[in-house]
Each structure stands twice: as C-alpha cells, then as structure tokens.
Amino acid sequence: MAVPKKVTNAKSGAEQGLLRAIPKVDEFLGWVAGESAAPAMLVKDAVRETLDEARIAIQAGRITQKTDLDRSALVPRCVARLAAKMTPNLRRVINASGVVVHTNLGRSLLPQEAMASLLTVGSRYSNLEFDLNTGRRGSRYSLVEDLLCRLTGAEAGLVVNNNAAAVMLVLDTLAHGREVVVSRGQLVEIGGSFRIPEVMEKSGARLVEVGATNRTHLRDYENAITDETALLLKVHSSNFKIIGFFAEVELKDLVALAASRALLVVEDLGSGSLVDFSRWGLTKEPTVQETVAAGVDVVTFSGDKLLGGPQAGIILGKKAIIDRIKQNPLNRALRIDKFTLAALETVLRLYFDEEQARATIPTLAMLTMDYATIRRRAARLLRQLRPGVESAWQVAGMDTESRVGGGALPEQGLASRAVTVQPRDRSVNRLEQQLRQARLPVIGRIEDDRLLLDLRTVADDEVALLAAALLAVFKENPA
Ligand SMILES: *Cc1c(COP(=O)(O)O)cnc(C)c1O
C-alpha cells in the first residue's frame, strides 16, 4: 500500500528512510512462503497486516532502527499472525470453573454414544424424513416423539431449536393476541441479559403479571382472569432463589383453577430433568414426569441443561394441543437439524436405565460425582504440577463447592476439590489471562487472590493436559 505523499513529505528524513526500508509485498511474500503451510489467501492478509503494523510503528516512533525491519525481525511476526489465523475460532477449552452446565462453555457435553450417532448421520445419508416402512415422506419429529412420551408419560411432543424457541412457539400458537397470566416472581432474566418476558411478548401474547416479587397466591391468578385470558403460565425460577417470605402457587392448584375456567396451563421448566437428582443426594426438583403427571397441558424445557443432551427445546403435552403447535408455520422456522435429532435420540435412549444414564451422560456423571474421585484427581494434578513450579508458585489442594449452572438448582453447592495457584512472579489476574489465552485455554476462577481450578469439570484424561498448560504458562514471560 502506497504511503500518501503529503504525509511523508512532512515527516523527518529519518522516518522517510525507515518507511522506504519496509520490504515490498512480493518480496515479503517470498520470505514467508517457505515458513508456513497456510492457504495463500491468509498468507496475503498476514503479510499486508504485518507491513501495515510496521508502517504504523514507524510513524508512532516505536520503530527507529532499520534492523527492526529486517527479514529476521518481520517474518516471525507474520508467522505468528498466520498461526492465529489458522487457529479455529471455536475450539476446545478446559473447564476448571466447577460450573457443570456452563452456558458460555457449551453447556452439556455429549456422551460417546451420541458422538457416534453424529458421525454416522453427518457423513452418511439417513432416513431423516423418510419412512422406511411405507417408502414415503416421513416426519423428522417422529424419530424422538415416542421416546419422549415413553420416558415422561406425555401424550405427544415435538422438539425445536432451544427452549426459548419452544416457549415462543407455544405462546404464539395458544395465546397470540390474548392474555397470559404469569407470576411476577417468575419473570426471570437468563444468560446474555435475555429476559424471558421479552421472548414471550414476541409471540404476540400479552403478559399479565400477578402477585408481588416474593409472593403470589392462587387468588392473584383468579382475579386476573378475563375473557381475554388464554392460559396460565408457570415459569421455573431457575437461576435465582428467593429466600425467606416467599410463596408460589403449586402447579396442581393452577391446573385445578385452569380446569374450572376452561383455560390451559403451560409450564416452562427451564432445565427439565428426567431423573430425580435427590436419589443421588442433590436438592429435589420437579422432574418432567411429575410436571406431566400434575396435568399441565404443555411443558417445555431445554435439551442441553440437566437433560445432558444437545441444544434443543422440548415441548410435551396433551395430544390435541401439541397437534396445534406442530401445525404452526413458525414450527418450520424453529426446527432442529439432523445432528440435534441424532444426539437427542441417543441420549434419550440412555435414560431407559437411570444408572446407565448417570454413568454415561457427562452432565449427570459430573453432577453426581463423589468427592473422593474429585479429590484423587486434584492430588494427581498437584503431583504433576508441584515439582515444576515449586519455587515461584504456591500450589495447594482446597475444598470448594461446584455449581450446577444452566439456571438449575441455584442454591445447590456440590462438595468438590480444587487446586489453588498463588503465583509470586506475576499477578493472579495475569495468570488467569495467560491460561485463558493458552493454546489449550484453561478457564478457572479467582477467589481470595488465588486461582482456583475445580477438578469436578476436568475429565480424568484432561488432568495431564491441565498440568502441561500450567507448566507452559509458568515458563512464559510473567509480564
Ligand atoms: C434456560 C431457560 C430458558 C431458555 O432455554 P434455552 O434452551 O437456553 O433457550 C427458558 N426458560 C427458563 C426458565 C430457563 O431456565
């Protein structure tokens, strides 16, 4: 790129000399060609950016010597740029945050069984919308509907892109232009400053909020019902908990009220679990089966929260109502792809045996993992780490609490074990940043001026990788 004459004329002779010493693009391309296997398109971009950077550095007075423009000075900069360009934007990280269903880190990990189905369905033709019995067009939803009904007792169901889409589709079908009565205490904000009421209003339904933030009574719902009311909505409060003077109307009471007024009841369960986690010592949460059995007309929940499957929004309920939802044209716009279906079907099949589900579905395995296992993992990490960092970093084991995440069981702390790192050669914030930007990024959390690495969410086969990442950062420049 030519440097504008006007600007250069005003500059000092020394600066002009440096600008003239910048290698020509074609010459520089030749130097880089042997150093990288990157596609020519990326090489060109990196070369141009490297030369632009040099020009700006000269004009800013940061480059004052011709040797800084030598092949040996510029080529490594260009190669580093290329390496960054060749690194995929979406990549693996080690989750040492202890948050199991971490929305920012991809929520649920799929079981090996589901990965095998993905591979097959992704690389081979399938009967996605083809009925092998009749030889005619089939429905993609039929592949999982029976499984969902068998597991939950629901009469019918369908699956869409995510739970927010599920809620919107349900309200658009059942309450467009009409009123939906919902407790004020249940109108929550979920990740990314996304507010559930805003999603709901996009459906064209009008929300009628009842009760106070901390207490809502059955009479509040009763008083809000008008000719315009289409349904009563219950939203799982998911990511927060009101402690103290608190009252919510039970689902069975809402169902009874709705029946007496010929209205529908819809529950957005949020996480939605098919197993009762209290059998493994966690807090009791209503399962999908219990919600269905309580008589709701429709229940929705996420596929990738407590269920431990792929991103999806699962809609279950009474057949006549689900049929109406299926026929909504919006359904087509929110439909799931074959990968989701393949993974979801495989995960659902694992639920036919709860112990098998617990052992094979990573989200369930991590949530129910015993403390002793995590402690052994932490000890293993310490053994691999200590000899390498002894002098400058203080590392230790510490009891901590992991979190469920995904807006589920907000109060539930899971007894866990962490390795803490207290660096003496750099700030803990710098350490956190270096680990986050490592080739295999590591995400921990800072507490009391120490970096905490919770081993619950670090797989057994990741302990050595975590140790290697830490040791590599240890050798990096602290500054
Ligand atoms: C998480 C959540 C949602 C959104 O689900 P997505 O699958 O992320 O779209 C909606 N409602 C509740 C109560 C939730 O907890």
The ligand as an SDF file (V2000), in Angstrom:
LIG
                    3D

 15 15  0  0  0  0  0  0  0  0999 V2000
  -32.6320  -21.6440   30.2950 C   0  0  0  0  0  0  0  0  0  0  0  0
  -34.0490  -21.2570   30.3420 C   0  0  0  0  0  0  0  0  0  0  0  0
  -34.7220  -20.8610   29.1790 C   0  0  0  0  0  0  0  0  0  0  0  0
  -34.0170  -20.7830   27.8560 C   0  0  0  0  0  0  0  0  0  0  0  0
  -33.6410  -22.0360   27.4050 O   0  0  0  0  0  0  0  0  0  0  0  0
  -32.6510  -22.1510   26.1420 P   0  0  0  0  0  0  0  0  0  0  0  0
  -32.6240  -23.6110   25.8540 O   0  0  0  0  0  0  0  0  0  0  0  0
  -31.3510  -21.5900   26.5790 O   0  0  0  0  0  0  0  0  0  0  0  0
  -33.2620  -21.3660   25.0510 O   0  0  0  0  0  0  0  0  0  0  0  0
  -36.0270  -20.5160   29.2690 C   0  0  0  0  0  0  0  0  0  0  0  0
  -36.6840  -20.5670   30.4530 N   0  0  0  0  0  0  0  0  0  0  0  0
  -36.0800  -20.9530   31.6000 C   0  0  0  0  0  0  0  0  0  0  0  0
  -36.8560  -20.9650   32.8710 C   0  0  0  0  0  0  0  0  0  0  0  0
  -34.7350  -21.3110   31.5790 C   0  0  0  0  0  0  0  0  0  0  0  0
  -34.1220  -21.6790   32.7030 O   0  0  0  0  0  0  0  0  0  0  0  0
  1  2  1  0
  2  3  1  0
  2 14  2  0
  3  4  1  0
  3 10  2  0
  4  5  1  0
  5  6  1  0
  6  7  2  0
  6  8  1  0
  6  9  1  0
 10 11  1  0
 11 12  2  0
 12 13  1  0
 12 14  1  0
 14 15  1  0
M  END
$$$$
